[in-house]
Amino acid sequence: MRGNILAYGLLGLPLAFAALPVYVHVPRVYAARAGMDLALLGLILLGARLADAVLDPWLGCLADRLPKRRILVFALVPLAIGFVALLNPAASHATAWLLASLTLTYVGFSAATVAYQAWGADIAPDSAARTRLTAAREGFGLGGVVLAAALPAMLSADPAEGVARLAWALPPLLLVSAAVTLGSVGDGARRAEARGTAGRGLLRVIRDPAFSRLLAVFLVNGVAAAVPATLFLFFVADVLRAEEFAGPLLALYFIAGAVSLPLWVRLASAHGRPAAWLVAMGLAVLAFAGCSLLGAGDVGAFAVICAASGLALGADLALPAAIAADLGERQGQAGAFFGVWNLVAKLNLALAAGLALPLLGGLGYAPGGSAGLAALTFTYALLPLALKALAAALLWRWRGFLEIHS
């Protein structure tokens, strides 16, 4: 099983490699390089992400009816094409270019991710194996994120040019990883064919009481993580005045998350996944509190905060998704469960971009200037702190519903 775990997890590397620039670099690329208005950019990202998120549950139902490996193969092509276009905006018609490239990228990424996650639930024989498979997928994913964070600075001294060149690394990464994963991992145990219409299948998912509680915690916790992810580059460039350190700081954050994964798996095995997740949320709250005290030049202190919040990230990635996989297999429709799961994950990111960016624009913040920095610090650090505390309170209240064994 160990060989299958590593081979399965490998495809998580290029998928996560694609995700980080889409959610972290795109806002700054189109605001600074393409000159788009922050409010317009935020609304476009919100609308595109919401439209993409609505597609996920239906893709999940499709994955319960068709071979997941086949869906995965066909989804990788638009993902590669759209990603290259997205990070290389045209000199004119930036709005139309953004919408078209986002559509290709999102459709390919969504179909591939849902099929990949549901496939992992199918090949795992029990809860412990699903936790290990999820951790492997997210561990390789964090490796992909670190690579995506570090490559721009390695490819060019100009941050914008480095991001543009980064796009061309994804197609070969997808090709090699997909060949290894698809060539080494089988279909898994044969599951009962999904019955009824897609709408009825989704209704059964939403009505699952444990899953609805898990989604509520995941939503609040996810928004708490998505706001600083959206604003990270703005915070480093304008509050810390250290844009040149953005890549290494992102790499540190994700390396800490990858290193922490075995710890969270062991802690979850010993004390349960909800308890381990609660510990991680407490660590994240402490880290965000420290961000509010930082100013220009405080790169060392921010590096410590990145490491601490990165450790907490490992639990956020591995534990709730493993619980969702158990719930999906319990009902025999892991695809539908992960379709809804990814809808909520994208809703987190859509809310972060659609609310945080227009809010900052309304409060007088403009990228590259000195106005509105207090608003940027509040939105980047203190707002996520409050949301994390709320997520922890909900998790504590419902912890008895969320430890699933199968």
C-alpha positions in Angstrom: 0.0 0.0 0.0 2.9 2.4 0.7 4.0 2.4 -2.9 0.4 3.2 -4.0 0.2 6.0 -1.5 3.2 7.8 -2.8 2.3 7.2 -6.5 -1.2 8.4 -5.9 0.0 11.5 -4.0 2.4 12.5 -6.7 -0.3 14.0 -9.0 -1.1 16.4 -6.1 2.2 18.3 -6.9 1.3 19.8 -10.3 -2.4 20.4 -9.3 -1.2 22.4 -6.2 1.5 24.1 -8.3 -1.3 25.4 -10.5 -3.5 26.5 -7.6 -1.1 28.8 -5.8 -0.5 31.3 -8.7 -4.2 31.3 -9.6 -5.2 32.4 -6.1 -2.1 34.3 -5.0 -0.5 35.9 -8.0 -3.4 36.6 -10.3 -4.8 39.5 -8.2 -1.5 41.3 -8.3 -0.7 40.4 -11.9 -3.9 42.0 -13.2 -3.9 44.9 -10.7 -0.2 46.0 -11.1 0.7 44.6 -14.6 -2.6 44.9 -16.4 -3.7 48.0 -14.5 -7.2 46.7 -13.6 -9.2 48.5 -11.0 -9.2 46.7 -7.6 -13.0 46.8 -7.2 -13.6 45.5 -10.8 -10.9 42.8 -10.4 -12.4 41.7 -7.1 -15.9 41.4 -8.6 -14.6 39.5 -11.7 -12.7 37.0 -9.4 -15.8 36.7 -7.2 -18.1 36.0 -10.2 -15.7 33.6 -11.9 -15.0 31.6 -8.8 -18.7 31.4 -7.8 -19.6 30.2 -11.3 -16.7 27.6 -11.1 -17.8 26.5 -7.7 -21.4 25.8 -8.8 -20.0 23.4 -11.4 -18.1 21.2 -8.8 -21.1 19.3 -7.3 -22.2 18.3 -10.8 -18.7 17.2 -11.7 -18.7 15.1 -8.5 -21.9 13.4 -9.5 -20.3 12.7 -12.9 -17.3 11.2 -11.2 -19.6 8.8 -9.4 -20.9 7.5 -12.8 -17.9 7.5 -15.0 -14.3 6.2 -14.5 -12.5 8.8 -12.4 -9.2 8.2 -14.2 -10.7 9.0 -17.6 -12.2 12.2 -16.3 -8.8 13.1 -14.9 -7.0 12.6 -18.2 -9.4 14.8 -20.2 -9.4 17.6 -17.6 -5.6 18.1 -17.6 -5.6 19.5 -21.2 -7.7 22.7 -20.6 -6.0 23.2 -17.2 -2.5 23.4 -18.9 -3.7 25.7 -21.7 -5.7 28.0 -19.5 -2.9 28.3 -16.9 -0.3 29.4 -19.4 -2.7 32.1 -20.8 -3.8 33.3 -17.4 -0.3 34.2 -16.2 0.6 35.8 -19.5 -2.1 38.5 -20.0 -2.5 40.2 -23.3 -1.4 43.8 -23.7 -5.0 44.9 -24.3 -8.5 43.6 -23.4 -7.3 42.4 -20.0 -10.8 41.8 -18.7 -11.8 39.5 -21.6 -8.5 37.7 -21.4 -8.8 37.2 -17.7 -12.4 35.8 -18.0 -11.5 33.4 -20.9 -8.3 32.1 -19.3 -9.9 31.7 -15.9 -12.7 29.7 -17.5 -10.3 27.2 -19.1 -8.2 26.9 -16.0 -11.1 26.5 -13.6 -13.0 23.9 -15.6 -9.9 21.8 -16.1 -8.7 22.2 -12.5 -12.1 21.5 -11.0 -12.8 18.3 -13.0 -9.3 17.0 -12.3 -9.4 17.8 -8.6 -12.8 16.3 -7.9 -12.0 13.1 -9.8 -8.6 12.8 -8.1 -10.0 13.2 -4.6 -12.9 10.8 -5.2 -10.5 8.3 -6.7 -8.4 8.4 -3.5 -11.5 7.6 -1.4 -12.2 4.6 -3.6 -8.7 3.1 -3.4 -8.4 3.4 0.4 -9.8 0.4 2.4 -10.5 2.2 5.7 -10.4 5.5 7.6 -6.7 5.2 8.6 -5.7 4.6 4.9 -7.8 7.5 3.8 -6.0 9.8 6.3 -2.6 8.6 4.9 -3.7 9.0 1.3 -5.0 12.5 2.0 -1.8 13.4 3.8 0.3 12.1 0.9 -1.8 14.0 -1.6 -1.5 17.2 0.4 2.2 16.6 1.2 3.0 16.4 -2.5 0.7 19.3 -3.1 2.7 21.4 -0.6 5.8 20.5 -2.5 4.1 21.8 -5.6 3.2 25.0 -3.8 6.7 25.5 -2.6 8.0 25.0 -6.1 5.5 27.5 -7.5 6.4 30.0 -4.7 10.2 29.7 -5.3 10.4 29.4 -9.1 9.5 33.1 -10.1 12.5 34.5 -8.3 14.7 31.7 -9.8 13.4 32.4 -13.3 13.8 36.1 -13.3 14.9 39.0 -11.2 11.8 40.8 -12.2 8.9 39.4 -10.2 6.3 39.9 -12.9 8.5 38.2 -15.6 9.2 35.4 -13.2 5.5 34.7 -12.7 4.9 34.8 -16.5 7.7 32.2 -17.0 6.4 30.1 -14.2 3.3 29.3 -16.3 5.3 27.3 -18.8 6.5 24.8 -16.1 3.1 23.4 -15.5 2.5 21.4 -18.8 5.6 19.1 -18.4 4.9 18.7 -14.7 1.4 17.5 -15.4 2.6 15.1 -18.1 5.2 13.4 -16.0 3.2 13.2 -12.8 0.0 12.0 -14.5 2.0 9.3 -16.3 3.4 8.0 -13.0 0.2 8.2 -11.0 -2.1 6.7 -13.7 0.4 4.0 -14.6 0.9 2.9 -10.9 -2.4 3.1 -9.2 -5.5 1.0 -10.1 -9.2 1.9 -9.9 -9.6 0.6 -6.3 -12.4 -1.5 -5.0 -15.5 -1.6 -7.1 -18.2 0.7 -5.7 -21.9 0.5 -6.2 -23.0 2.5 -9.1 -24.6 5.8 -8.1 -28.4 5.7 -8.4 -31.0 8.3 -9.1 -30.5 11.7 -10.6 -27.6 14.0 -9.8 -29.9 16.3 -8.0 -31.1 13.6 -5.6 -27.5 12.5 -5.0 -26.6 16.1 -4.0 -29.6 16.3 -1.8 -28.5 13.2 0.1 -25.0 14.8 0.6 -26.4 18.1 1.9 -28.8 16.3 4.3 -26.0 14.3 5.9 -25.9 15.9 9.4 -22.2 15.2 10.1 -21.2 16.5 6.7 -23.3 19.7 7.1 -21.5 20.4 10.4 -18.1 19.7 8.9 -18.9 22.0 6.0 -19.8 24.8 8.4 -16.5 24.5 10.2 -14.6 24.2 6.9 -16.3 27.3 5.5 -15.5 29.6 8.4 -11.9 28.2 8.8 -11.4 28.4 5.0 -12.3 32.1 4.7 -9.9 32.7 7.6 -7.2 31.2 5.5 -8.2 32.6 2.2 -8.2 36.3 3.2 -4.4 36.3 4.1 -3.7 34.1 1.0 -5.3 36.7 -1.2 -3.6 39.6 0.5 -0.2 38.1 1.2 1.8 39.8 -1.6 0.2 43.1 -0.8 1.1 42.8 2.9 4.7 41.8 2.2 5.2 44.5 -0.4 3.5 47.5 1.3 3.5 46.8 5.0 6.8 45.0 5.4 8.4 46.8 2.4 10.1 43.5 1.4 8.6 42.3 -1.9 11.9 40.6 -2.7 11.3 38.2 0.2 7.8 37.1 -0.9 8.9 33.9 -2.6 11.1 32.6 0.2 8.5 33.5 2.8 5.8 31.6 0.9 8.2 28.7 0.5 8.8 28.7 4.3 5.1 28.7 5.0 4.4 25.7 2.8 7.5 23.8 3.8 6.4 24.1 7.4 3.0 22.7 6.4 4.6 19.7 4.6 6.9 18.9 7.5 4.0 19.0 9.9 1.9 16.4 8.1 3.3 13.3 9.8 2.8 15.0 13.1 -0.9 15.7 12.5 -1.5 12.2 11.2 0.0 10.7 14.4 -1.8 13.2 16.6 -5.1 12.4 14.9 -4.4 8.7 15.2 -3.8 9.1 19.0 -6.5 11.7 19.9 -8.9 11.9 17.0 -8.9 14.2 14.0 -11.2 16.9 15.6 -8.8 17.3 18.6 -5.7 17.5 16.3 -7.5 20.1 14.1 -8.4 22.2 17.2 -4.7 22.3 18.3 -3.8 23.6 14.8 -6.5 26.3 14.9 -5.1 27.6 18.2 -1.6 27.8 16.7 -2.9 29.7 13.8 -4.7 32.2 16.0 -1.5 33.0 17.9 0.3 33.5 14.5 -2.2 35.9 13.1 -2.2 37.9 16.4 1.6 38.5 15.9 1.0 39.9 12.3 -0.9 42.9 13.6 2.3 44.2 15.4 4.5 44.2 12.3 5.8 47.1 10.2 8.4 47.9 7.6 11.5 45.7 7.8 10.1 43.1 10.2 10.9 40.2 7.9 12.5 38.0 10.5 9.5 38.2 12.8 7.2 37.6 9.9 9.2 34.5 8.9 8.6 33.0 12.4 4.9 33.7 11.9 4.9 32.1 8.5 6.5 29.0 10.0 4.0 28.8 12.8 1.0 29.3 10.6 2.5 26.9 8.1 2.6 24.2 10.8 -1.2 24.7 11.3 -1.8 24.5 7.6 -0.8 20.8 7.5 -3.8 20.0 9.7 -6.1 22.2 7.7 -5.2 20.3 4.5 -5.1 16.7 5.7 -7.7 16.2 8.5 -11.0 17.7 7.3 -10.6 16.2 3.8 -10.0 12.8 5.3 -13.2 13.1 7.4 -15.1 14.1 4.2 -13.6 11.0 2.4 -15.0 8.7 5.1 -18.4 10.3 4.9 -18.5 10.0 1.1 -17.6 6.3 1.2 -20.2 5.7 3.9 -22.8 6.8 1.4 -21.1 5.3 -1.6 -20.8 8.7 -3.5 -17.4 10.1 -2.8 -17.5 12.1 -6.0 -20.7 14.0 -5.0 -19.2 14.7 -1.5 -16.0 16.1 -2.9 -17.9 18.1 -5.5 -19.8 19.9 -2.7 -16.6 20.0 -0.7 -14.7 21.8 -3.4 -17.7 24.2 -4.0 -17.3 25.3 -0.4 -13.5 25.5 -0.7 -13.9 27.8 -3.7 -16.6 29.8 -2.0 -14.0 30.6 0.7 -11.6 31.9 -1.9 -14.4 33.8 -3.8 -15.5 35.5 -0.6 -12.0 36.4 0.3 -11.3 38.1 -3.1 -14.8 39.5 -3.6 -15.0 41.1 -0.1 -11.5 41.9 1.0 -10.3 43.6 -2.2 -13.3 46.0 -2.6 -13.2 46.7 1.1 -9.5 47.7 1.0 -10.2 49.9 -2.1 -13.1 51.6 -0.2 -10.9 52.2 2.8 -8.3 54.0 0.7 -5.7 51.3 0.2 -3.9 51.3 -3.2 -1.1 48.9 -4.1 2.4 50.3 -4.0 1.5 53.4 -1.9 1.5 54.3 1.8 -2.3 55.1 2.2 -4.6 52.6 3.9 -1.9 50.4 5.4 -3.7 50.1 8.7 -6.7 48.8 6.9 -4.5 46.3 5.1 -3.0 45.1 8.4 -6.5 44.7 9.9 -7.9 42.8 7.0 -4.8 40.6 6.6 -4.2 39.7 10.3 -7.0 40.5 12.7 -10.1 39.6 10.6 -8.7 36.0 10.0 -7.9 35.7 13.7 -11.6 36.3 14.6 -12.8 33.9 11.9 -10.3 31.2 13.1 -11.6 31.6 16.7 -15.2 31.1 15.5 -14.2 28.0 13.5 -12.5 26.6 16.6 -15.7 27.2 18.7 -17.9 25.4 16.1 -15.4 22.5 15.9 -15.4 22.1 19.7 -19.2 22.1 19.8 -19.6 19.5 17.1 -16.5 17.4 17.7 -18.5 14.4 18.6 -20.2 14.3 15.2 -17.0 14.5 13.2 -14.8 11.6 14.2 -15.8 8.9 11.7 -14.5 5.4 11.6 -15.0 3.0 8.7 
